[in-house]
Amino acid sequence: MTPIELMLLEAASVGQGDPWFANVQTLIQPKATDTSISDYSSFHRAVTVSGGAAVSSSGMFTGYGGVPLDGVDDALSVSIPALGTQDFVAEAWLNLTDFSAPRPIFDFRSGDANGFDLYTDSNGKLYASRDGFGFGGSASTFPLGADAYVMAVRTGNSVAVFVNGVQVLSFPYGLSISTTTSRICWGSNGRFKGKLYAHRLTVGSNRGYTGSAISIPVEPWPTT
């Protein structure tokens, strides 16, 4: 699909449900009134919270909040079925406030074995790795202190990474991901510092994303 077609499809789905909702394995999108961090996917998986991570009423969209993360011990994780070799789309709305250490965004690994992770280095460049072998960094510096939309898309034996709708990384990936833990904004190389507004993991579909540009969501993600 072209970026315009995807934009129209996503716009049409607002208020009408997500055509790929059955494939959504995790959907963390706290409302401003939530008192705990929950998974709004159809699976309603338990979210393991570490440190002092909690919902803040300050979010990106009206009625929605976020989760401030201190970069020290705050963490979220969810148990999921192994991704294997399936296509997937991992997305997040977040605001990174510090580059002084590696800052993980997604981490689907058990140590360095049979997994995938995405993180910024101490220079603000975006890197991805598989089994401890890195890809990147991105030519551009990740936005610091600004709301950003990040997405990693696996299609067959390749992965493309987008920031604010623009592709910044692309690399071959033919491995089967065996881990059954989705670590959000933390990993073996550190912790994220800033705020997470929303995270969605879709498995078994690439949501039709192709090409070097994608549309940026303009509404909260549907929960049906």
N, C-alpha and C positions, 0 to 999 in steps of 0.2 A: 504493500500500500504506500501511497505517497503521503508526505506529512499533512497535506490538506485533507486527504481522505481519512487519515487517522484522527485529525482534529474534529472532523464532522462526526465520526463514529463515537468518539469520547464525549462530545457535546451532546449527542443524541442519547447517550447512556445516563447522563445526569438526571436523577430523579426516576429513571426507568430501570435501573439495575445494570450490573456489569455483565456483558456477554461471556466473560471468562471467569465469572465468580466461582464456578465449580472447581476451577484450577487454582484458586487462591489458597495457599497453605498457611499464610500468616498475614494478618492485617492489623497493625498497631496504629491507631489514629485516635488519640484520646480526646474526649470532649472536655470542655472547660469545667464541667460539673463532675467529671469522673473523680472518684476517690482512690482508684487503683488503676494500674496499667493492665489493660485487657486486650485479648485477641478478638477482633470483630470478624474474622473469617467464619465460614460455616462450621469449622471444626472447633472453634472456641478453645484453642489450646491454652494451657497454663503458661503464663509468662513468668519466668524466674527473674526476680529483681535483686540486684546486689548493691551494696553501698547505700547511699541516701537517695537514689533515683526515685522521683515521685512526680505526679502530674502537676504542672503549673497551668494556671488559667490563661496565660498569655500564649496565644497561638497565631497561626497564619490566617485562618479563616474564622469568620464570625461563629461563635459558639464552640470553637475547638481550642484545645490547649496544646501543650508540648511537654517534653521531659528534659529539664536541664541536666547536663552530665558534667561532672567535675574534672574528668581527665585523670582521676586517681583510682577510685574503686567503684564508681557507679557503672552498672552494667545491666543489660537485658539479654535474655536468651530464651529460645523456644525449642522444644523437642519436636522434630519433624521426621517424616519418612525420608530415607536416603534419596538424594536427587538422581543418582545413577548417571545415565547419559542423556537424560531428558532435557529438552529445551527449558529455559527458565528466564524470568524477568525479575530482578531484584531492584526495588526502587526505594528512595527515601527523600523526604523533604527535611533539610537540616540547616543548621547554622554553626559553622566551625569558627572558633574564636582563638585558636592557638596552634602554631606550627612548631613549637619548641621540641616536639618529639613525634614519632610516627603516630598517626591518628586513624585507627581502623574504622571502616564504615560498614562493610559486610565481612563476615568470616564464616565460611562453611568448610571447616577443617577439623581434623583430630590431630593435633600437632601439625606437622607438615605433610601428613599422608593423605593422598587421594582427596584433595579439596580445592577450594578457591577462596581467595580473599581480596579485598580492595581497600586501599589505605592511602593516606597522604604521608610523604616523608617530611623530614624537618625543614626542607626547603619549599614545602607547599606543592610539590609535584605529586600527581596521582599515579599510583602503582597498583598493579594486580599481580598475584602470584599463584602458582599451582605447585604443589609438592615442594615448596621452598624455592622454586625457580621464578624470578621476578620478570614482569613485563612492564615496560614504561621507562622513565616516567613521561607524563604528558608534557607536551610542548608548552602549555600555558599553566600558570599557577592557579591552584584551586581558590575560589573566592574566600576571603577571610573576613569574618564579621558580617557576612551578608547571607540572607536566605538563599539556598541553592537546591536544585532538583538534580539528583544523581540516579543513574540507572545503568545496570549491567544486564546485557541481553545475550543469552547463549542460544545460538541457532546451529544445530548440527555440531560440527567440530570447530566452531569459532565463537569468540566472545567479543562484543563491542561494548564500550563504555561511553556514556554520554553525561555531560554536565550542562544543565540549563538548555537542553535540546540539541547540543552540538556534540558530535562524536570526537572524543579526545584520545581514545585508545582502541586498538583492535589487534587480536592475536589468536593463533590457533589453540584449540582446547579440545582434545579428544578423549580425555580421561573420564572414568566413572567416579562420581563423587559419593563416597561411602559414609561420610559422617551423618549422624542423625541429630545434630545440634546446629541450630542457626543462631550465631552470636551477632548481636546488633550493636554497633558502635563500640565493640571491644574485640580483642583477639590476643594471640600470643605475642604480638609486637606492641601492645600498649592499650590505651583507653582513649576514647573520643572526648574532646573538651568543647562544650558548646551546648546546643539544644537540638534534640530530635523532635520533629513535629509529626512525622508519619513514616511508616515503613510497610511495604507490601511485597510479598514473595509469591509469584505465580509460577507453577511448575507444570510441565507437559505442554506448554505453549509459549511462543515468543510474542504473543499478542499482535501478530502481524507487523511487527516493527522491522523495517528494512531500510537501507540507505544510510546516509551520513547525518541526517537530521530527523528529529522527532518532535511532536507537539508537547508542550508543557501543560500539565493539568491546571485548570483554572477554578476547579471546585474540589471539595473533599471527595475522596474516592467512595463510590457506592458500596453499601454493605449488604447488598442482595444481588 
